[in-house]
Amino acid sequence: MSQFTSVLLPDNFKTGETRLSQNQFDKESFKEYIADTQEKYLKKLLGDTLYLLFGAELPTPTLQKYTDLLNGVVYTHNDLNVDYTGLSRMLKLFTYESYVTDQDVQNTIIGNVSGKSRNSEKLTANETLGFAQEKYNKGVDYFKDAQLFVTRNKNQERTSTAIVDAAGTYTVSVESTLYMVIGDTFDLNGVDYVFTAVIEDVSFEFVAVAGLNLPNIVTVSYEIFPSFCGLIIDKSFIGGMIF
């Protein structure tokens, strides 16, 4: 089981498209499915290094970049707004697919069923697999959306409006401090410095040799996901068809 706290709980699978029959598992066993699925797909999504950094902040991240990665956010790309959903729905779909595929007795007491007006009819193995793979492939779409959020936002740039030097402590005024973190590095005129203080959407500070004589307008760049090294996953094919 993963060493990190799970984002989801068994109660997250009581309703909706990932509803699972609650009489088919004890909750402790199902928690293992949830945890194992989270570890498996977050490692693929982010790569081991970033997974460890992100996982250590779960289930309620304190850093904005991890909060947005987990819970979703509307961000701008190429002057268009993108409504990024977050990771919970992806993890629900992958957990559902994993559990339904692995069950000895599928989902209800008599198995996955197709509804009829009077009785229920147990689905065949291929029908069950196809049903589960449909959920998996939806999860793949959310997986790719998450990686797009990371790759599109990992490199940040800000333009300063003023820079004040107070004996080597520089205060840089900017309109947005989004994803700036005290202790992280940034580039200014080809030199790396460290954020030593951040006032949200007002300014940040760094320490350097006094008298750098920086102009008021400079470009500051920084990476928020420098260790990203995720894998690509594809949708599943059954009998030559993609679900």
FENWO-V875600 format. One record per residue. N is the residue number from 0. SS is DSSP state (H for helix, E for strand, C for the rest). PHI is phi in whole degrees, 0 to 359 (none if undefined). PSI is psi as a letter, one per 40 degrees, with the letter a starting at -180 (* if undefined). Layout:
# FENWO-V875600
N;SS;PHI;PSI
N;SS;PHI;PSI
This chain:
# FENWO-V875600
0;C;none;i
1;C;301;i
2;C;281;e
3;C;256;i
4;C;292;h
5;C;285;i
6;C;288;d
7;C;253;i
8;C;233;i
9;H;307;d
10;H;296;e
11;H;289;e
12;H;248;f
13;C;268;d
14;C;222;i
15;H;79;a
16;H;290;e
17;H;251;f
18;C;291;h
19;C;240;i
20;C;298;h
21;C;286;e
22;C;269;e
23;C;259;e
24;C;209;i
25;C;273;i
26;H;297;d
27;H;294;d
28;H;294;d
29;H;291;d
30;H;300;d
31;H;294;d
32;H;300;d
33;H;299;d
34;H;295;d
35;H;295;d
36;H;294;d
37;H;302;d
38;H;297;d
39;H;301;d
40;H;275;d
41;H;289;d
42;H;295;d
43;H;294;d
44;H;294;d
45;H;250;d
46;C;87;i
47;H;300;d
48;H;295;d
49;H;291;d
50;H;301;d
51;H;293;d
52;H;293;d
53;H;291;d
54;H;300;d
55;C;294;e
56;C;261;e
57;C;283;i
58;C;266;e
59;C;231;g
60;C;300;i
61;C;261;d
62;C;278;h
63;H;300;d
64;H;297;d
65;H;281;d
66;H;298;d
67;H;292;d
68;H;299;d
69;H;284;d
70;H;263;e
71;C;94;i
72;E;192;i
73;E;269;h
74;E;235;i
75;E;254;h
76;E;221;h
77;C;52;f
78;C;67;e
79;E;243;i
80;E;278;h
81;E;243;h
82;E;266;g
83;E;276;h
84;C;283;d
85;C;102;a
86;C;263;e
87;H;298;d
88;H;295;d
89;H;301;d
90;H;294;d
91;H;297;d
92;H;294;d
93;H;292;d
94;H;295;d
95;H;302;d
96;H;299;d
97;H;296;d
98;H;290;d
99;H;296;d
100;H;294;d
101;H;271;e
102;C;299;i
103;C;287;d
104;C;243;h
105;C;281;h
106;C;64;d
107;C;257;i
108;C;300;d
109;C;258;e
110;C;113;i
111;C;298;h
112;E;229;i
113;E;257;h
114;E;292;i
115;C;228;i
116;C;294;d
117;C;245;d
118;C;227;i
119;E;248;i
120;E;240;h
121;E;293;h
122;C;285;i
123;C;288;i
124;H;300;d
125;H;293;d
126;H;294;d
127;H;297;d
128;H;297;d
129;H;296;d
130;H;296;d
131;H;293;d
132;H;293;d
133;H;299;d
134;H;294;d
135;H;302;d
136;H;292;d
137;H;295;d
138;H;298;d
139;H;299;d
140;H;300;d
141;H;291;d
142;H;302;d
143;H;293;d
144;H;298;d
145;H;294;d
146;H;294;d
147;H;296;d
148;H;301;d
149;H;295;d
150;H;291;d
151;H;285;d
152;H;249;e
153;C;296;d
154;E;255;h
155;E;251;i
156;E;228;h
157;E;227;i
158;E;250;h
159;C;285;i
160;C;249;e
161;E;195;i
162;E;226;h
163;E;241;h
164;E;258;h
165;E;244;g
166;C;56;f
167;C;96;e
168;E;260;h
169;E;259;h
170;E;255;h
171;E;248;h
172;E;275;h
173;C;219;i
174;C;282;d
175;C;222;h
176;C;250;e
177;C;307;h
178;C;70;e
179;C;284;h
180;C;229;h
181;C;302;h
182;C;100;e
183;C;281;i
184;E;264;i
185;E;216;i
186;E;252;h
187;E;223;h
188;C;55;f
189;C;83;e
190;E;242;h
191;E;273;h
192;E;229;i
193;E;238;h
194;C;294;h
195;C;255;e
196;E;201;i
197;E;221;h
198;E;252;h
199;C;308;h
200;C;54;f
201;C;233;d
202;E;194;i
203;E;222;i
204;E;236;i
205;E;212;i
206;E;248;h
207;C;205;a
208;C;296;h
209;C;295;i
210;C;82;f
211;C;290;e
212;C;55;f
213;C;283;i
214;C;290;i
215;C;293;d
216;C;252;h
217;C;223;i
218;E;259;h
219;E;249;h
220;E;233;i
221;E;204;i
222;E;259;h
223;C;257;e
224;C;231;g
225;C;293;d
226;C;260;e
227;C;296;h
228;C;207;f
229;C;283;i
230;C;264;i
231;C;263;h
232;C;239;i
233;C;241;i
234;C;291;i
235;C;266;h
236;E;251;h
237;E;232;h
238;C;60;f
239;C;83;e
240;E;248;i
241;E;260;h
242;C;258;*
